[in-house]
Amino acid sequence: MQIDARGLLCPLPVLRLRKRLMALPRGTRVTLLATDPAAVIDVPHFCAESGHRLVGSREIAPGETEYVVERGPACAIAAD
């Protein structure tokens, strides 16, 4: 499963990742494609805070990074 967040700026890549993960069972892996420079900080932080696992990340083109995230046991739901 892949999320194309290229061209989106903070916080949209992480929000799309969060929304997709909430609907998936534990252990499912999602690939996020992002060009936002802040994603290098935001994605690992989101995973650590939400109980998901950042399996890996790699630059796939100049300015474009691929993040592989595994759904953790629970998704924190932010209070509105």
Secondary structure as GFF3:
##gff-version 3
##sequence-region A 1 80
A	DSSP	beta_strand	2	5	.	.	.	ID=ss1
A	DSSP	alpha_helix	12	22	.	.	.	ID=ss2
A	DSSP	beta_strand	29	34	.	.	.	ID=ss3
A	DSSP	alpha_helix	39	50	.	.	.	ID=ss4
A	DSSP	beta_strand	53	61	.	.	.	ID=ss5
A	DSSP	beta_strand	64	70	.	.	.	ID=ss6
###
